């Protein structure tokens, strides 16, 4: 961009929660690279990976005890799906279907694409090649609305109808990301969890976009007070410095898979447990454990509400959704992406809209002056 300085409203696709050039994360990678940049994770383990697994176990529910480290968020989803399939195979049952909801997004690899929204996804061109799964209607009840029990009816009907064929349920908790940027009622997720328990179906929660404080809670599932069977983490796991993901599950699931005919979980990425990535992730968790992010995210949320909610009066805007350090403006008409992108760049900000959605997910460390520039660019757009 010809040496233009831009204020990042996207956290580099929702990952750089501490901004850029963070001294603590910089130190972690410099220290580790002098020791070991990479080693295979098959047959070996190393201190940083062991530390990271323990750190993740300590900040997630007590039921989640087994961690599988991999390369990226999409791979974490593939692993979670494969875990579910191998779990049922190990129990002597063939279950091939996955139940999810419309407007979801879970990544770009084939298994992940197969559980993204079947009609409104950017992966539509591949749909004839993808495994067909089961999609309930997306939740209609918004985060702060009174809960309507009818909202779960579509999901309830499908999980009952296909209960013996479903290997797992997969959802993005509370916030649906690139599939539509919806923020739904926590009771919906609670009801999903209850139904999964009733029919003894594994529940996978995709916290890749929402994990590590983005919604105001360390993990979005905390808004509903539930515990998944499998949890997927990525993006902000390393503060956006390197690609790394974690898929965390229970001892029961791990034991059943490990004691099957296969003898182990059949997955082994080359860069799983990479020492550089693990060292940064540990440093990132140290920063988060100070809990300074809580006040920062709350400040961003309140500032979004104060400055952006008045824009709902615009005849160009259909809805405004805000939760934690997330704000979403849904327009009535489709956006001219190239035109608006250029407008934002000319205003000194990096905001990347899609469809009818303009959203902000800034780094938690953003200053008030920088936040004002981001918000004023949106206000100017809708004048």
C-alpha positions as CSV (number, residue, x, y, z in Angstrom):
1,X,0.0,0.0,0.0
2,X,2.8,2.4,-0.8
3,X,4.1,2.7,2.8
4,X,0.7,3.8,4.1
5,X,0.3,3.3,7.9
6,X,-2.9,1.5,8.7
7,X,-4.7,0.8,12.0
8,X,-5.7,-2.9,12.1
9,X,-9.4,-3.4,12.8
10,X,-9.1,-7.2,12.1
11,X,-6.3,-8.5,14.3
12,X,-5.0,-10.1,11.1
13,X,-8.0,-12.4,10.8
14,X,-8.8,-12.3,14.5
15,X,-5.5,-13.7,15.8
16,X,-3.2,-10.8,16.8
17,X,-4.9,-10.1,20.1
18,X,-1.8,-8.4,21.6
19,X,-1.0,-6.4,18.4
20,X,2.3,-6.6,16.7
21,X,5.9,-6.6,17.9
22,X,5.0,-7.7,21.4
23,X,8.2,-7.8,23.5
24,X,7.1,-10.8,25.5
25,X,6.2,-12.9,22.5
26,X,9.3,-11.7,20.7
27,X,11.5,-12.8,23.6
28,X,9.9,-16.2,23.6
29,X,10.6,-17.0,20.0
30,X,14.2,-15.6,20.2
31,X,14.9,-17.7,23.2
32,X,13.5,-20.9,21.7
33,X,15.1,-20.6,18.3
34,X,18.5,-20.7,19.9
35,X,17.6,-24.1,21.4
36,X,15.5,-25.9,18.8
37,X,13.3,-24.7,16.0
38,X,11.6,-28.0,15.2
39,X,11.6,-31.7,16.1
40,X,9.2,-34.4,15.1
41,X,6.5,-35.1,17.7
42,X,6.3,-38.8,17.0
43,X,8.2,-40.7,19.7
44,X,9.5,-37.5,21.2
45,X,8.2,-34.7,23.3
46,X,9.8,-31.5,24.5
47,X,9.4,-29.1,27.4
48,X,7.5,-26.3,25.6
49,X,4.9,-28.7,24.2
50,X,4.5,-30.4,27.6
51,X,4.2,-27.0,29.3
52,X,1.6,-25.9,26.8
53,X,-0.6,-29.0,27.2
54,X,-0.6,-28.5,30.9
55,X,-1.3,-24.8,30.6
56,X,-4.3,-25.6,28.3
57,X,-5.6,-28.2,30.6
58,X,-5.4,-25.8,33.5
59,X,-7.5,-23.1,31.8
60,X,-10.2,-25.4,30.3
61,X,-12.8,-27.5,32.1
62,X,-11.6,-30.3,34.4
63,X,-13.2,-32.9,32.1
64,X,-10.8,-32.0,29.2
65,X,-7.5,-33.7,29.9
66,X,-6.0,-34.8,26.6
67,X,-4.4,-32.4,24.1
68,X,-3.6,-32.9,20.4
69,X,-1.4,-30.2,19.0
70,X,-1.4,-29.5,15.2
71,X,-0.8,-26.9,12.6
72,X,-3.9,-24.7,12.1
73,X,-7.5,-24.2,13.0
74,X,-8.8,-26.1,10.0
75,X,-6.6,-29.1,10.9
76,X,-7.9,-28.9,14.5
77,X,-11.4,-29.3,13.1
78,X,-10.3,-32.3,10.9
79,X,-8.8,-33.8,14.0
80,X,-11.9,-33.3,16.0
81,X,-14.0,-34.9,13.3
82,X,-11.6,-37.8,12.9
83,X,-11.6,-38.3,16.7
84,X,-15.4,-38.6,16.7
85,X,-15.4,-41.1,13.8
86,X,-12.7,-43.2,15.3
87,X,-14.3,-43.1,18.7
88,X,-17.5,-44.7,17.3
89,X,-15.6,-47.1,15.2
90,X,-13.6,-48.2,18.3
91,X,-17.0,-48.8,20.0
92,X,-18.1,-51.0,17.1
93,X,-20.5,-48.5,15.6
94,X,-20.4,-47.0,12.2
95,X,-21.5,-43.4,12.4
96,X,-20.8,-41.2,9.4
97,X,-23.0,-38.1,9.8
98,X,-22.3,-34.8,11.5
99,X,-25.0,-32.4,12.8
100,X,-24.4,-28.7,12.7
101,X,-26.2,-25.5,12.0
102,X,-26.6,-23.2,9.0
103,X,-24.4,-20.0,8.8
104,X,-21.5,-21.9,10.3
105,X,-17.9,-21.7,9.2
106,X,-15.1,-24.1,10.3
107,X,-12.2,-23.8,7.8
108,X,-10.9,-24.5,4.3
109,X,-9.9,-28.2,4.4
110,X,-12.3,-30.8,3.1
111,X,-13.7,-32.1,6.4
112,X,-14.1,-28.6,7.7
113,X,-15.7,-27.4,4.4
114,X,-18.3,-30.2,4.7
115,X,-19.7,-28.7,7.9
116,X,-19.7,-25.0,6.7
117,X,-23.0,-23.6,5.6
118,X,-24.0,-25.6,2.5
119,X,-25.5,-22.6,0.6
120,X,-24.0,-19.4,1.9
121,X,-20.4,-20.5,2.1
122,X,-17.5,-19.4,-0.1
123,X,-16.9,-23.1,-0.5
124,X,-20.1,-23.6,-2.7
125,X,-18.0,-24.4,-5.8
126,X,-16.8,-27.6,-4.0
127,X,-20.1,-28.8,-2.5
128,X,-20.7,-31.6,-5.0
129,X,-17.4,-33.1,-3.9
130,X,-18.1,-32.8,-0.1
131,X,-19.6,-35.4,2.2
132,X,-23.2,-34.5,2.9
133,X,-24.0,-33.8,6.5
134,X,-27.1,-32.6,8.5
135,X,-27.8,-28.9,8.9
136,X,-30.3,-27.5,11.4
137,X,-31.7,-24.0,11.0
138,X,-29.4,-21.4,12.6
139,X,-30.5,-19.8,15.8
140,X,-32.8,-16.8,15.5
141,X,-32.8,-15.7,19.2
142,X,-30.1,-13.0,19.7
143,X,-27.6,-12.9,22.5
144,X,-29.5,-10.4,24.7
145,X,-33.1,-11.4,23.7
146,X,-35.4,-13.3,25.9
147,X,-35.0,-17.0,25.1
148,X,-37.6,-18.6,22.9
149,X,-37.7,-22.4,23.3
150,X,-39.0,-22.8,19.7
151,X,-35.5,-21.7,18.5
152,X,-34.1,-25.2,19.3
153,X,-36.9,-27.1,17.5
154,X,-35.1,-27.7,14.2
155,X,-32.0,-29.0,15.9
156,X,-34.1,-31.1,18.4
157,X,-36.0,-32.7,15.5
158,X,-32.8,-33.6,13.5
159,X,-30.8,-34.9,16.4
160,X,-33.7,-37.2,17.4
161,X,-34.3,-38.4,13.8
162,X,-30.7,-39.2,13.0
163,X,-29.4,-39.9,16.5
164,X,-28.0,-43.4,15.6
165,X,-26.2,-42.1,12.5
166,X,-24.7,-38.9,14.0
167,X,-21.0,-39.2,15.1
168,X,-20.8,-35.7,16.5
169,X,-22.3,-32.2,16.7
170,X,-20.1,-29.3,15.8
171,X,-20.8,-25.6,16.5
172,X,-19.1,-22.3,16.9
173,X,-20.2,-21.2,20.4
174,X,-22.2,-18.0,20.6
175,X,-20.6,-16.3,17.7
176,X,-20.8,-17.6,14.1
177,X,-17.8,-16.2,12.3
178,X,-17.2,-16.1,8.5
179,X,-20.5,-17.9,7.8
180,X,-22.6,-14.9,8.7
181,X,-21.2,-13.1,11.9
182,X,-24.3,-14.0,13.9
183,X,-24.3,-13.7,17.7
184,X,-26.9,-16.1,19.2
185,X,-28.5,-16.7,22.6
186,X,-26.4,-18.7,25.2
187,X,-29.5,-20.8,26.0
188,X,-29.3,-22.3,22.4
189,X,-25.9,-23.7,23.1
190,X,-27.1,-25.0,26.5
191,X,-30.0,-26.8,24.9
192,X,-27.6,-28.3,22.3
193,X,-25.4,-29.6,25.0
194,X,-28.4,-31.1,26.9
195,X,-29.6,-32.8,23.7
196,X,-26.1,-34.2,22.9
197,X,-26.0,-35.7,26.4
198,X,-29.5,-37.1,26.0
199,X,-28.6,-38.9,22.8
200,X,-25.0,-39.7,23.8
201,X,-23.6,-37.8,20.9
202,X,-20.2,-36.0,21.0
203,X,-20.2,-32.2,21.1
204,X,-17.4,-30.4,19.3
205,X,-17.0,-26.7,20.0
206,X,-15.0,-24.6,17.5
207,X,-13.4,-21.8,19.6
208,X,-10.8,-21.0,16.9
209,X,-12.2,-17.5,16.3
210,X,-13.7,-16.9,19.8
211,X,-11.2,-18.4,22.1
212,X,-8.9,-16.4,24.4
213,X,-11.1,-13.5,25.4
214,X,-12.7,-12.3,22.2
215,X,-16.3,-12.4,23.5
216,X,-15.5,-11.1,27.0
217,X,-15.1,-14.6,28.4
218,X,-11.8,-16.6,28.1
219,X,-13.9,-19.0,26.0
220,X,-17.3,-18.3,24.5
221,X,-18.8,-21.6,25.8
222,X,-18.5,-20.0,29.3
223,X,-21.5,-17.8,28.4
224,X,-23.6,-21.0,28.4
225,X,-22.0,-22.8,31.3
226,X,-21.4,-26.0,29.4
227,X,-18.5,-28.4,28.7
228,X,-17.8,-29.8,25.3
229,X,-16.5,-33.3,24.6
230,X,-13.9,-31.9,22.2
231,X,-12.6,-28.3,22.0
232,X,-10.8,-26.8,19.1
233,X,-8.4,-23.8,19.6
234,X,-6.3,-21.9,17.1
235,X,-5.7,-18.3,15.8
236,X,-5.1,-16.4,19.1
237,X,-3.4,-19.4,20.7
238,X,0.0,-17.9,19.7
239,X,-1.2,-14.3,19.8
240,X,-1.2,-14.5,16.0
241,X,2.6,-15.0,15.7
242,X,2.7,-18.5,14.3
243,X,0.2,-21.1,13.1
244,X,-0.7,-23.6,15.9
245,X,-3.8,-25.3,17.0
246,X,-5.0,-27.6,19.8
247,X,-7.8,-30.1,19.9
248,X,-8.6,-31.0,23.5
249,X,-10.8,-34.0,24.6
250,X,-11.7,-36.2,27.6
251,X,-9.8,-39.2,29.0
252,X,-12.7,-41.4,28.1
253,X,-12.6,-40.5,24.4
254,X,-8.8,-40.8,24.4
255,X,-8.9,-44.1,26.2
256,X,-11.5,-45.7,23.8
257,X,-9.5,-44.6,20.7
258,X,-6.1,-45.6,22.1
259,X,-7.4,-49.1,23.2
260,X,-9.0,-49.9,19.9
261,X,-7.6,-52.2,17.2
262,X,-5.7,-49.2,15.7
263,X,-3.9,-48.7,19.0
264,X,-3.7,-44.9,18.6
265,X,-5.4,-41.9,17.1
266,X,-4.5,-42.0,13.4
267,X,-3.2,-38.5,12.7
268,X,0.3,-37.1,12.7
269,X,1.1,-33.7,11.1
270,X,4.7,-32.9,10.5
271,X,4.6,-29.6,12.4
272,X,2.5,-30.7,15.3
273,X,3.9,-29.5,18.6
274,X,6.4,-27.2,16.9
275,X,8.7,-25.9,19.6
276,X,8.8,-22.3,18.3
277,X,5.0,-22.2,18.2
278,X,4.6,-23.8,21.6
279,X,7.0,-21.4,23.2
280,X,5.0,-18.4,21.9
281,X,1.8,-20.0,22.9
282,X,3.1,-20.4,26.5
283,X,4.2,-16.7,26.5
284,X,0.8,-15.7,25.2
285,X,-1.0,-17.6,27.9
286,X,1.2,-15.9,30.5
287,X,0.0,-12.6,29.2
288,X,-3.6,-13.7,29.3
289,X,-3.2,-15.1,32.8
290,X,-2.6,-11.6,34.1
291,X,-6.3,-11.0,33.3
292,X,-5.5,-7.5,32.0
293,X,-7.4,-8.4,28.8
294,X,-10.7,-8.6,30.7
295,X,-10.8,-4.8,31.3
296,X,-9.5,-4.1,27.9
297,X,-12.1,-6.1,26.1
298,X,-14.9,-4.7,28.3
299,X,-13.7,-1.2,27.4
300,X,-13.8,-2.0,23.7
301,X,-17.2,-3.5,24.0
302,X,-18.6,-0.5,25.9
303,X,-17.0,1.9,23.4
304,X,-18.5,0.0,20.5
305,X,-21.9,0.2,22.0
306,X,-21.6,3.9,22.8
307,X,-20.3,4.9,19.3
308,X,-21.7,2.4,16.9
309,X,-25.3,1.6,18.1
310,X,-26.5,5.1,17.2
311,X,-25.7,4.2,13.5
312,X,-28.8,1.9,13.5
313,X,-30.8,5.0,12.5
314,X,-29.1,4.9,9.1
315,X,-31.4,3.7,6.3
316,X,-28.4,1.6,5.0
317,X,-28.1,-0.5,8.1
318,X,-30.2,-3.6,8.9
319,X,-28.6,-4.6,12.2
320,X,-25.7,-3.9,14.6
321,X,-24.3,-6.7,16.8
322,X,-21.7,-6.2,19.5
323,X,-20.2,-8.7,22.0
324,X,-16.8,-8.3,23.7
325,X,-14.2,-7.0,21.2
326,X,-16.5,-7.8,18.3
327,X,-18.7,-5.4,16.4
328,X,-20.7,-6.2,13.3
329,X,-22.7,-3.9,11.1
330,X,-25.0,-5.7,8.7
331,X,-26.1,-3.5,5.8
332,X,-29.4,-3.8,3.9
333,X,-27.7,-4.1,0.5
334,X,-24.6,-6.0,-0.6
335,X,-21.4,-4.0,-0.2
336,X,-19.1,-2.9,-3.1
337,X,-16.1,-4.5,-1.5
338,X,-13.4,-2.9,-3.6
339,X,-14.9,0.6,-3.3
340,X,-15.3,0.3,0.5
341,X,-11.9,-1.3,1.0
342,X,-10.3,1.7,-0.8
343,X,-12.4,4.1,1.3
344,X,-11.1,2.5,4.5
345,X,-7.4,2.5,3.3
346,X,-7.8,6.2,2.4
347,X,-9.0,6.7,6.0
348,X,-6.0,5.0,7.4
349,X,-7.7,1.8,8.6
350,X,-7.7,-1.9,7.6
351,X,-11.2,-3.3,7.7
352,X,-12.1,-6.2,5.4
353,X,-15.9,-6.5,4.9
354,X,-17.7,-9.3,3.0
355,X,-21.2,-9.8,1.7
356,X,-23.4,-7.4,3.7
357,X,-21.1,-7.3,6.7
358,X,-18.6,-4.8,8.0
359,X,-17.0,-5.9,11.3
360,X,-14.3,-4.9,13.7
361,X,-12.2,-7.3,15.8
362,X,-9.3,-5.1,16.9
363,X,-6.3,-6.2,19.0
364,X,-7.1,-5.9,22.7
365,X,-4.2,-3.4,23.2
366,X,-5.7,-0.9,20.8
367,X,-5.5,2.7,22.1
368,X,-8.5,5.0,22.4
369,X,-7.2,7.3,19.7
370,X,-6.7,4.3,17.3
371,X,-10.2,3.0,18.2
372,X,-11.6,6.4,17.4
373,X,-10.1,6.4,14.0
374,X,-11.6,3.0,13.2
375,X,-15.0,4.0,14.4
376,X,-14.9,7.4,12.7
377,X,-14.2,5.7,9.4
378,X,-17.4,3.7,9.9
379,X,-19.4,6.7,10.9
380,X,-18.1,8.6,7.8
381,X,-19.1,5.7,5.6
382,X,-22.8,5.8,6.7
383,X,-23.2,9.6,6.7
